Amino acid sequence: MNRTLLLWALLFLSASCTHSPAPSEDASQLDWSAGCHPTEAEHAFVDVGEVTLHVACRGEGPTLLLLHGFPEFWYGWNPVLDALTQHFRVIMPDQRGYNLSDKPDDISAYRLSTLATDMEALINVVAPEGVSAVVGHDWGAGIAFALAHQSGDLMERLVVLNGPHPNVFARELQNNPSQRAASAYITYLLGERAHDSLQANDYQNLARSFEKFLSPEDLNLYREAWSRPGALTAMLHWYRANVTEDLHLINDEVITVEVPTLVLWGQRDSALLEGNLVGLGDYVQDVTIEKLPDAGHWVVHDTPEQVARSIIGFVPNGR
């Protein structure tokens, strides 16, 4: 895999950073090693081998790699950026299939290990010396666990936000009736009608989860990301490539993590239950669990100050 070629296209946001970037025809070289703008995200396209990813960067200092989940994109980290960028250079990709990143047609292109390899290649490009931490939420947490398993030497710490360890989640889906019931939405997402249903009424079924904490302007940015050609299909392919219709995970590889790991868990999460924290130490050698009673699944939006404080306190050089 070619992990060194770059295609940089510099994209600009408004001073308030409230507009999603659009591709630019002018490619220019941008050296992020010295840091990025402290208050406005800078944008580039990075060739990571199989695909080209759209990546946002903000701040300077030790590097954090932030991995979003379904159905967000890089901008979903916005609530914690002001705090994090006082200590870190923050790298935020649109993962493959999302927003401005490439969207392969083949379902198998979205296997967990492949998605983790994207992030390994991205680190090798934007932070060849490695990153201080990888932070993942939801599906991004699954990618982070897989990345720490296969390339733990590229990170000093791992931070997981309401995202299950794949092996623990597989156990819960098989043995915990409550988790199977809570995960019934996955069967819906795997169905033939999911695309049209989610797209209907200006993506209302997706927007409903975010209406309580996103401004109308920010919610329009989410709709813009969902409506990009091929995006919604690719986002659903994440589920199709990794979960069967009877709610079994397709990949049964045992994923072990030696990197010191912090798990932040919003206790009001109705989709991912706290059974996913039980036995986590069997797979993660050094794990700290911090429960957030006032947060649900969308912890970055529910309790951004607490999330930022916990990350800053846990990651080296973040104090």
N, C-alpha and C positions, 0 to 999 in steps of 0.2 A: 504494500500500500504506500502510495506517495503521501508523506505527511509533512512535506516541507514547502510545496508550492503554495503560493498565496495569490488570491485575486482580491485586491483591496478596492473597494468602491466607497469613497467617503460620502456620508449622507449627513444632512443637518436637520436638527429639530428647531422649533421655535425656542425663544429664550425661556419660556415656561416649561418646555419639555413635555407638552401635552399632545403633540401630534406624532402619530406613528410615521416612521421614515418610509420614503418611497425610493426605489432604485434610482441610482444616478448613472448616466452614460459615461461620466468622467471617472476613470480609475486613477487613483493616486496612492503613493506609498505612505503608510501611516505607521510610525513606530510607537507601539503602546508600551514598550518596555520601560519608558520613562514616566509612565502614568498617563491618565486621561483627564479630561476637564473635570473639575471638582463638583460642578453643579449641573452640567448638561451632558447627557449621554452622547458619546461619539459612536459611529456605526461603521461596520465594514462587513464584507463578505469574505469568508475564509474557506478555502478548499481543504477539506479534511480527508480526501481520498475518493471515496465513493460518491460523496455529495458535497455541495457547497452550502455552508451555513451562514445565515445572517447573525451577526454578533454585536451586542452593545457593550460599551465599556465606559466606566465612570470612576473617577477618583484615582489616587496614587498610594503606593505603599505595598505591603504584602498582598498577594492575590487571593481573592475568593472567586470560585466558580459557582454560580447560582443556576440550578436546574429546575425549571418550572415543570408543572404537571398538566394534566387534562382539566379544563380546556383553555389553559392560559397561554401566555407567550412571554417574552422577556419583560414586558412592561408590568407584569404581575408582581414584580419585586419592588415596584416604585414606593410602597409605603415604608420600606426600611432603608431606602438608599441614602437619605440625608444622614442618618446615623452611621451606617456602615462605611460610607465614603469619607468619614472623618478619620478612619483608621486603615482602610484597605483600598486597593484597586479592585473593582468589582467587574467581573466578566460575566455577561448574561447572554447566552445563545438562545435563539429560537431553535429548538431541537428539530431534527429532521421531520418533515411533514407539517410543520407549523409556520404560520405567518409568511415570512419572506424566505425561509430556507427551502431547499430542494425537497420535492415530494415524489419519491419513487412510486411507481404503480404497483409493484409486486408486494403482496402482503408480507412475505418472508423477509423483506427489507427492514422490517420493524421489530425483529426479534430483540430481546433484551440485551443479549451479548453484542449485537451489531450496534445498537444505540450507545452502549457503553464504549465501544471502540471509537465511535465518533468523538466522544468526549476525551478519550485518551489522546487521539490525534490533535484535537483542539488545544489541549494543554501543551503538547509538544511544540505547537506553533506559537501560542501567545505567552506561554510561561515555561520555556524549556527547562528551567531549574526546578520546576514543580510549583505547586500552589500550597498556600497555608491551609486551605480547607476547601472541600467540596460540600456544598449545601444543596439538598434536594427536598422538594415537596411533592407529595402524591406520587405520580409516575416518576418524577424526577428523583425521588428517594430510592425507588427501585433501581434506576440507572446508577445512582450514587453507590448503592451497596454493591452492584455488579462491578462497577469501576474500581472500588476499593479492593474487591476480591482479586481482580485480574491485574491491577496496576497500582497497588497500594503505595508503592514507592514514589508515586507522583504527588502525594498529598501528605500533609502532617496531621490533619484532623478530618473527621467526617461529621457533618451535622445533618440530621434527618428531621423533617417536619411532617408529622401525620402522613407517613408513608410506610407501609409494612415491609419487613424483610421478606423476600420472595419465598423462602422455605417455611417461615412461620405463617405467612399468609396462605400458602398451600395447605398447611396443616389445619388452619382455622376453617378454610373453605370445606375441607373434607369432614371435619369432626365437630364443628361448632354450628349448630342449627341457627343460632342468632346471627352469626356472621354470614352464613349462606343467605338468610333472609335479607340482611342489610345489603348484600351484594347482588340482589336480584336485578338491579339496574344494569349490571354488566350483560345479562342475558338480553335485555332490551337493546343495548348498544351493539350487540353482535347481530341483531336481527336485520332483515332486509329493509324494514321501514325506518330504521333509525336515522338515516341520512335525511330523508324528506321530512321526518317529524322534527328533527332538530333545526332544520333550515326554515321551517314554517314560521310565519308571522314575525319575520325579521329576527330569527334565532331566539325566539322568546323562551323556549325550553332551556336553552343554555344561559340566557341572560338572567333568568329568574334567580339563579344562585348568587348573583353578584349585585343585584339591584339595591340591596340594603346597605352596601358599603362603597359602591362606585358612583361617582358623579355621572350625570348623563353624558358628559363629554368623554370621560374615560370609558364608559360602557360602549360608546360608539367606536372607540379604538378597538375594543374586543370584537365587536361586530365586523369591523373592517378586517381584522385578522382572520376571523372565521370564514369570511366570504371570499377570501382569495382563491383563485382557481385551484381546485384539487385539495384544498386544505382540510375541509371537513372529512372527506373520504380518508385522507392520510391519517388524521387524528383518530378515526375509528379503527384504522388498521393496527394501531398500537394494541388494541384489545384483541382483534382477530388473530394477530400473530402470536399472542402469548397466553390466551385463555380460551378454553373450549366452551361449547354451549352448555355443558353440564358442570361448569365452574371448576375445572381443573386447570392448573397451570401447565403449559406445554413443556416448559423447560424444567427438568427435575434435577439439574446440577446443584450440588451442595455448595452454597456461597458462604464462605468464611471470611471474616474481616479482622485484621490485626491492628488496624489504625484506631487510635482512641476516638470514640464515637459519642456524640451527644444526641439524644433523641428528645425533641420537644413535641409534646402530644397534647393537643386540644381535647379535653375530656368530653366536650359536647359533640364530637364527631359521630354522626348517625350512620355513616357509611363504613368507616373503618373503626372497629370496636377495640376496646382495650385488651382483649385477648391476644392481639397482635404484639403486645409487650411481654407476654408470658413466655419464658424460655428463650428470650432473645440472646441471653448470655451464652447459650449453647453454640451460637454462630458468630457472635461478636465478642472478641476477647476482652475488650476494655470498653464497657458501655456505661454511660450515665443517663438516666431517664429523668426528665423534668416534666411533670404534668402541669397543664395550664387549665385550671377549672373554668375560666371565663372565655375560653376559645373553643371553636368548633373545628371543622375540617380546614377552613380557610384561615389558618392561624396568622399568616402574614397580614391579612386584612383585619382580623378580629383584635389582635393584640400586638401591633407592630413594635411598640416600644419595648415590650418584654422580649419579643423574639430578637430584636437587635441587641439588647443588653446581654442576653444569654449567649449569642454568637460572639460578641466582642469579648466577653469574659472567658470564653472557652478556647478561642483560637489564639495561638501564639502571636505575639506582637500586636494583639488587638486591644491591649489594656492601655 
